[in-house]
Amino acid sequence: MIVGIDIGGSTTDAVLLHAGEIVVVTIETGDPIAAAAGALGKLLSTAGGSLTNIRAIAVSGGGARWLKEELFGVPIVKVPEITAIGVGGSTLAEKPSALVVSLGTGTALVSVHGEKIEHVGGTGIGGGTLLGLARHLLGVTRLDTLERMAAHGDLSHVDLTVGDIAGGPVGIVPANATASNFGKVRADPTPADKALALVNMVAEVTLTVSMMAARAQQHHDVVLTGKLTRVQPLRERIEAMRSRRGENFIIPPYAEYATAIGAARTVNAIAP
């Protein structure tokens, strides 16, 4: 068995790879060492395994640097986060060449051309932005609460479209495309309107940046990973934007655990 642990800024993901099966768990990140130990314990409890069956623990993410050489006597192998993102996203999507986008606290863009994995950029807009603004504007601290609110929102009460300004499409940009996020706020929109507008803003910024990076790296496939991929309003915005983009946006199975899976698969390929 190989365990992969991704110690992020807000959550820690752990995965167990064994005989083609994948078991996953998530806990909140506090102290990185305690988070890794807690995630491992929860994973073994869920899978019904034991420490003696684990060959190695692959760790990645910002908190990985705090771990030592072993955890409960099991060897630790530290995998660079960019490698874990690239391997995880590309193997889950079964695309040996793709731009892998990690929608985490921020957004990382990783180009994968076979064994060549390269960090090509990113943006500070991501899940941290979404939750930070939701907390400030709406008093909401959980993604699932924001998701439920957004389901009842109306973007036309918040966002300014190209059609609002020009009366129709401009060049290749359709009339219903966003000209300015939150640019139409005149009277007080409802909390649901604000929730949907926040999700829409993060979706549009990250997808537009991803599209530009994919074209620069000559990728047709864009693989989206990370916790934000489970937010239904964001997935709906991806679908809405997909028809007017040339790229193929993919959300693979286990997308939110892609970095932990990538770390485990990287070590699995080299572990004796």
N, C-alpha and C positions, 0 to 999 in steps of 0.2 A: 504494500500500500504506500502511496505517496500523498502527503497532505500539503495543500497550498493555503497560505494565509496572506491576505492583503490587509495591512493595517493602515486604514485611511484616516482622514481628519475627523470624521464623525462616526463612521462605522467600521467594524472589522469583519471581513468575510473569511470563512474557512471552507475548504472543499476537500473531499476525500476521493481519490481516484483508485479504483480497484476493479480489475477484470472488465473494463469498459463501462463500469457504472460510475455515476457522479452523485455524491451526497453533499449538500450545501447547508450552511448555517450562517447567521449574521447576528452580531451583538454590537452594542454601542461601544465606541472607543473611549476609554479614559486613559489610564496609564497604559502605554503600549505593551509592556511585558505582561501585565495582568490581563490585557485584552487578548493577547495571543494565547495565554494559558487558558483563559475562560472559553475562547472560541474552540480551542482544541478539545477541552473537556466536553463541551456541548456537542461537538461533532462526533466524538467517540460514543457519547451517550445515545445520540440519534442513530448512528450507524451500527451500534452494538459491537464495535471493535475494541482492540486493546493496544496499548503502546508497543507491545512486543511485535506486533504485526507491521509497524510503520518503519519503512526503510529510511526515510528522510522527511524533513519538514522544509518546504520551500516557502520563504517569506519575501514579501515585496511591499511596496507602499511607503509612505513617508515615515511611519513608525518602525520600519524594519531595522533601522540603524541602531536602535536601542537593545536589540536582542543579542545574546552572546552566541557561543558556538553550539550550544545544546539547549533543548527544552525538555525537561523531565527525562534526560538521558538520551534523547533522540537527536541525531545530528541535524543542525540547521544549515541550509544553503540559502544565501541571500541572492535574489534574482533582481537585476535592475528593473525598475518599474516600467520603463519604456519597452524592454524586452518582453516582460510579462503581458503588457497591454497588447503588443503586436502579435505574440504567439497566441494568446487567448482569443482575441477577436478573429484572427484569420483562420484558426483551426475550427472554432465553433461555427463559423460561416462557411467553412470548406472553400475558402478563397485564398490561394497561395499568393495572389497579388491583390492588394486592397489598401485603402486608407482606413485605418482603425481609429475611431473617435471614442475617447473615454469621457463620458459625461458624468464626472464626479463632482467634487466641491467646486472645481474649475473644469476646464475642458482641455484635454491633451489630444494632439493630432499626431498619429504615428503611421508612417508609410512602410508598407511591407511589400518587398519584391523578393519572394522566395526566402532565402536565409538573410537577406539584407533588411534590417529593421532600423529605421531612422526616425528620430523625433524631428518633425518638421514645423512645429509651432503649437499654438494653442491660444486660449483666451481666459481671462479671469471670470468670464460669465459662465455660470454653471449652477449646480445644485445649491451651493452656498449662497449665491446671489438670489436664487429663487426663495429660499427659506429666510434669508436675511430681510429681504424686502417684504415678504409675507408677514414676518413677525412685526416689522415696523409699520406697515400700512394696515394690516388686518388683525394683528394680535394672534396670528396662527403660527404654530410651531411644528406642525407635523405635515408631511407631504400628503398623507391620505386625507387629512381634513381639507387641505387646499384643493386636492383633486375633486372632492365632493362638491365644494363650493363652485369650482370652475365649470362643472357640468351644467350649471344653470346661468352662466354668464353670457353676455352679448358684447362682442368686440366693437360693434358699431357705436357703442356708447363711450368708448375709450380711445380706440386707435383711429388715426387719420389715414384714409386710403388714397391711392393715386387718383381714383375717380372723384373723390371729394375735392381734390385740388384742380385736376385737369378736365374733369367731366367725362373722362374715358381713359383708355389705355395710353401709355406713352412708350413708343418704341416697342421693345419686347416685353415690357412690364404691363400686366393686365390691370384693369381698373380696380379690381378687388385686392390688389397687393398693398401691403402696408407702406405708407409713405413716412409715417412718424408714429412710433410706439408711444402711447399715452398722449399723442398730440391733439386729440379731439376732446379732451376733458374740459368741459365748460361748466356744467352743473355737476353735482355730486353723483357719480355712478354708484351702483350697488356694490356691496362687497363681492358678490359673485362676478360682476363685470370686471372688477379689479383683479380677482383671482385668475380669471381666464386671460386677461391682458398680460399678467405677469408670466404665466406659462407660455403664452404666445411670444412674448419678447425674447425669453431665453431660447425657445425653440428656433425662432427665426435667426437670431444672431449666431447660434452654434451651427445650425445647418448651412447658413450662408458662408460662414468661415470654412466649414468642412468642404463645401462644394468648390470654393476657390482653391483650397489646398489640394483637393483631388485632381483638379484640372492641371495645377502646376506640377503635380507628381505623375501625371498621365495615368490616373486610376479611373476606371469606370465604376467600380464597386466601392461603396462607402459602408463600413460596418460600424454600427452604433452600439456601444456598450456602456455599462455603468447603471447606477441606481435610477437615473432619470428615465431610462427606457421603460420603466414599469408605470410611469404616470400616463394615464389614458389620454387626457387632453393633449399632452405633448405628442403622443403617438398619432393622434388624429391630425395634428398640425403637420407632422411628417408626411402623412398620406396626402393631405391637401397640397403640400408643396411638391410632392413627388412628380405629379403630372406635368409640372412646368420646369422641371430640372432634367438635364440629360443623364445625371448620375443614377445609379441603382442603389438606393438606400436599403440596408438590410439590418434587421434586428434579430440576431440568431437566438436559439434556445440558450438559456442560462446567461443571457447578455449581462445581467447585473453582477454576475460573479466572474466575468471574463478575466480580470486581472489575476485573481487567485488561481483560476484554472490554468491561465498561461504560465504562472510561476510553477505550478505543479507539473505541467507538461514539459516545461523546459528541463526541470530536474529529472523527471522520469526518463527523458531521452539520454541522460548521461549517468544516472545512478546505476551502480553495479547490481 
